[in-house]
Amino acid sequence: MKPNEKNAFRPTMEAEFTTAATNVSQLPTDGLPQVAFLGRSNVGKSSLLNALTGRRKLVKISSKPGKTKEINFFKFNQAFYLVDLPGVGFAGVKFDKVSEMQNGIRAYVEHSKELKGIVYLIDSKLGPQPIDVETIEGIRALGCPVLPVMSKCDKANQSELSKTRNALNQLFENQVRPLRLSTLRKIGLGELWQEILSTVAVEA
């Protein structure tokens, strides 16, 4: 697969890390809109955020699942935030810490008045797992919009892509179109970026 004009993407906004919150009392209070990123551990959230910022090391990437344990805020052009949430599933993290982080994610979704939506990453090869379905349904039940993104699509064959897309269409009752994404091949970055800008009502 090769990137086309629709998927061409060049970061044009200044991005900076601002806050690592461990509870809702530490959330930003400047009123700027927020879009959060969520998915199972090692699904590619950190790599995606680096690709969107154009800075390879702004978000730390680890081969060890469960690296992100706080709610990390990155401000773009002093206009909005992209938010890196801890990975669901929390591979390699002790059970008591899992419960603490899961509750932290729920509390953030419930209490952040500026959260406009969540980009939820699904591994294209594996499709939505039970923990993904449970998490997505829980977030939507709280009234927060969810955009499903099929990550690492360059690693999946056509059969796997089709199976994952069909599963997501069923989960979202064909109301939201899943986006295909590969940060390595730069597939889908432009389309996702436009969705984000539309969500936070900011012009490119």
N, C-alpha and C positions, 0 to 999 in steps of 0.2 A: 504494500500500500504506500502511496506517495501523497504528501500533502498537496492540496489544490488551492486555488485562489480563495475559496470559501473558508478553508481552514487556516489560511496564512495568518500568522499572528506575530506581532512585534510589540513587546512591552513598551508603553509610552508614559506610564505614570510612575512617580516617585513612591517607593514603598519603604516603610520602616516598622520594625518591631516596637511595640509600645508597652504591652502589659502581659504578664502571665498570671492569670487568676486561678485561685484554688477554691473560691467560694463567691457567691453572688454579690457580696459586699465589695468585692474588688473589681467589679465590672466597670468599664468606662462610663462616665457620666456626661459626656459632651453632646449626646443626642444624635451622633452620626449613625446612619444606617449600617447594618451588619449582615453579612452572608457567611454562614458557617459551613465547614467541610467535615464530613463524618463518614465512617466506614470501618470495616474490620481492620485489625492491625496489619500493617504492611501491604495495604491495598494501593498505596501510592499517593496519599494525601500530601505529604511533605514535598515530594518531587513535583506534584502539580502546583503547589503554591510557589515553589521556586521558579517554575516555568512561567507562571503568570506575572511574577515580579521581575523576571529577567536577571535575577541574582541567584547564582547556584548555591550559595551558602547562607542565604538569609534564614531559611528554615533548616534546622539540623536533620540530617537523614541518617538513620541507623539500620543496620541489617538485623538488629535484634527487635522483634515485635514488642509493641507496648512502650516505645520510647517516649511518646508524648503523654505526659501525665497531668499537665495543667491545661487550662483554656488559654491559648495564645492568640493575641490580637495583633494584627498587622494593618497599619493605617496607610491608605492610598490617597495621595494628593490632598491630604487633609480633608477628604470628602467622604470617605466610607472605610469600613473595616472588612477584611477577610479574616475569619476566625478558624484556627486549627484546633479541633476538639480531640480528646483522647480516642484512640481506636476502640471500637466495640469488640468484645471477645477477649481483649487484653491478654493475649498469649504471653506466657512467661511472667505474669504478674500474680502475686499472692491473692488469694480469694478475698481477704478483708479489704485489700486495696481496690479490687475490682468493684466491690459494692460501693465503696466511697466514690470512685470515679463515675460509675454509672449514675449514682444519685446526683453527682455534680453536673453531668450533662443534662439530666432531666430538669434540675433546678435552673440551669441557664436558659433552657428553652421556655420554661414557665415564667421566668422573671424578667428576661431581657425584652424591654418594650421596643428596642431598636432592631431586633432580629427579624429580618424580612424573609428569610428562607434558608433551607439547608441543601447543599449539594451533597448527595449521598453516593459514594463510590462503591461499585460492585465489581469484583474481579470477573472479567469477561469469560475466562475459561471455566470458572466454578459456578457462576450464576449466583442468585440470591440464596444465602444459607438461612436456616431457621432464625439465627440471631439477627440477621439483616431484616427479615420479614417482621420479626417482633419489634425491632427498634423503629423501623419505618412506620409501622402501624401505630406505635405509641406516640411518635412525633406528630403524625397527622391528626391523631385524636386530640392533641393539644392545640390544634388549629394552625400549625406551622406548615407552610408549603414545602414540599420536598421535590428536588430535581434529581432523578436517577441518572447516573453516569456510569457507563460500562468502561472501566479502566483497563489499561494494558491490552487494548484490543488487538495490537499487533502480535501478541503472543497466542491468540486464540484462532482456531480454524473456523471456517464458515459455519459448520454444524454447531460448534460451541457458541458462536456469536448469535446464531438464530435461536438456539435454545434459551440463552440468557435474555435476549430481547423479548421473546414470547413470554417468559416467566415474569418479566418486569411489566409487560403490557397487561398481563392478567392481574398482577398485584395492584397496579394503578388503574385498573379497569379501563385501559386505553384512553385515559384522560390526560396523561403526561407522556410525551415522547422521550424515550431514553436517548441520551447522547453517547456516541462512541468516542473514546479518548485514548490517545497514546502520547505521553509526554516525550518519550524517546523519539518517535517519528513525527512529533508535532501534529498529530491528527486531532481535530476537534477543538483545539485551544481557542481559535478565533470565535467559533460558534458559542462555546461556553462563556467566553469573556463578554460577548454581546448579551447573553442571558443574564449575567451578573450585573452589567451596567443597567440593563432594563429593570432589574429587580430593585436596585438601589436608586434608580431614577437619576443617573449621572450620564452625561454625554461623553463620548470618547474624545 
